[in-house]
Amino acid sequence: MVKESNVDVLIVGAGPAGLMAANWFARTGVNYRIIDKRSSEIFAGQADGLQCRTLEVFQSFGFGDRALKEANHMLEISFWEPNADGGLYRSARIADSIPGISRFQQVVLHQGRIEAWFTDAIRKWTGGRGKVERPVLPVSLEIDESKVEDPSAYPVSVMLKTLSENASLPEQFGAKVANGLFRQFEGDQEKYYKDGPSEDGDLELVHAKYVLGCDGAHSWVRKQLGIEMEGESTDYVWGVLDSVPITDFPDIRNRCAIHSLDSGSIMVIPREQGLVRLYIQLRETPRDPNTKAATELDGNKGKEAQVLEKGRVDRSKITPEVILSNARKILHPYKLDITDVKWYTAYQIGQRVSPAFHKFNRVFISGDACHTHSPKAGQGMNVSMMDTFNLGWKIAHVLKGLATRDILATYESERLQVARDLIAFDHKFSRLFSGKPALPGAVSKGEGVSLDEFHAVFEKGNEFASGTIVDYNNSLLVDKASGQPAASADGTPVSISPLATKVLIGRRFDSAKVVNQSDAHPWHLCDRALSDGRWRIINFCGAFKTHVALNNELLWLGQYLASDASFIKKYTPPGAKVDSVIEVLTVHASKRVETEWDDFPLAFRPRDAIGRMDYWKIYADDESFHEGHGHAYEKYGIDPAVGAFVVLRPDGYVAQVEPLGADGVKNMAKFFDGFMIAQTMPSRRMDDEIETYGADSYGRPLLAV
Ligand code: FAD
């Protein structure tokens, strides 16, 4: 008898995408399982760059400090170009992360450490449960279409097979040096499936409400859904080597983009513990003529087939020595030796994106399973984690009965666009990096890649690569109509409210420093709006001590929030804390020392059943004793004499900007009505209150508290 079980979410694949999803589910208390076919975590190599937005997200889960302590901080990029004598010169230096774009700058560290922070966080949230089950892989997947719209059903059935330790050992442990070749080219996927199911004892039939395919570029889950990637392979082959260099090249501890005249290009990435990663274009690579089968396996046609006429790269012939000898030619006349080789790999750039990210919004694919591209821009791991960062809280909302299944459609509508933008960026970037450079004057004659264009794409690319300018489209979860169409600094169409002129609706909310009203502690506002599954309304109530109208609005809002009309109460399950679904944080612009906490109605600083007050909900935009003034209102473009409500999604993206007062409250209530499920009945709306109790001279309902 095959064992059978039910689970709310089954995650296939415990790379960065799968672990981010598991982390959300662990944090929000969702019943999930996560499996991986590999018998152990990775210990070296693979991805290494953590972008600004990813660090903000890590901070919001409570382990941003680990990245800052353990990783190498990469602050500068140097560009090196060929001169006419065949030498190299440094043509420019710029900041690696654009100054002011985030409170964090890019850091680098091998992927295994990053995955370890997730597993530690998951252990903390689940008390040791929720671990990755290894070595386990799915062997069949079926969806019962008749049940997909029933929220309580388990319509996806997946047969799992537990592998033997031997079968699941990645090849990287077989060689003297850890290498990533097992993961590249055709991957190590197929060998498991050739074995086929064995003993019944190895098998388990899992019935799941949702399945996440986070199983990498050769995704088995994607293939079960019948989704074929779109895109192409290029003919550029790159080697990657992690080692400690011994060299006279002066910028070895900077990120460098080096173009040689005839020998290709190198990207230098300074890493933790004195390591340096070299990304090297391999000009001469041994090919394997026997690669047609691999083409068919990948399901790629057209361009891929042309590229493969020469055959895929013969990976067995790529060694650290081959990579090093290419590197020496590019760096000439500088000298290069290496020691402490930790990891190496080689890859052929494939730029592909999946045209769909889900089936019935029940089975989703994320990460490399739906987009692949070159690793040099440090995007794959970051974008993969951001996929499931986008999806995890939405599934949690639906499973907890807080929101309708309609919100799940926004996963594809939001992330597919990001994936397409990423491939377009990578296309341009790789071509410029891999092409032969033009010497000054040669571009006009159509010879070689313009290095000026390369610098421009690089600088612009850094903004994109930071992950901070992702702009989600109008949807159930982003009310762009609460702002007005405008153009961002680079001309991209965006939505901005005149009430908060530097807050872009649909983008992540950037952090500013504010001071706690009760104990003078300076905080980054985003550190008070953590990723815990809750929505936030930031009540920028302005300089209410000196503006009577603002004070009036504040007192009314306090009454409203305490009344049965409150839409926040409507979406809060009976018996749960009043801030457990939507939390109100207040940031005022009056002088902190001239303000007392009882200037704020109790709704803004609630007490629990035994009288303990929450002192961490009211902040001043004011000078702190030791860390200066955060100028939050200025940073967000909010007038302290007018104020605004800013609604943040559980993932920290700006959903709505509204005016203070009853109109703003009505608009927020309408927004949440679009997808949230009422928890408390009977709920009263503001219009009911007006009908029952009448309105004041501002047209606001007189509330029964
Ligand atoms: P993966 O990391 O591939 O994880 C997939 C997981 O699923 C694996 O653990 C695998 O064992 C498991 N799995 C696969 N199939 C099955 C199955 N059928 N059943 C069960 N489990 C399965 N990205 C960056 O952001 N920054 C960088 O600096 C960077 N540098 C890179 C350098 C190199 C040399 C390479 C090769 C990649 C680099 N990347 C970088 C890309 C990055 O590694 C990937 O984009 C990222 O790992 C994708 O994460 P993922 O979770 O989607 O997939």
Residues whose N, C-alpha, C, O or C-beta is under 5 A from the ligand:
A	BS01	FAD	V12 G13 A14 G15 P16 A17 G18 I35 D36 K37 R38 Q46 A47 D48 G49 V136 L137 P138 C214 D215 G216 A217 W220 V240 T345 S366 G367 D368 A369 P375 G378 Q379 G380 M381 N382 S384
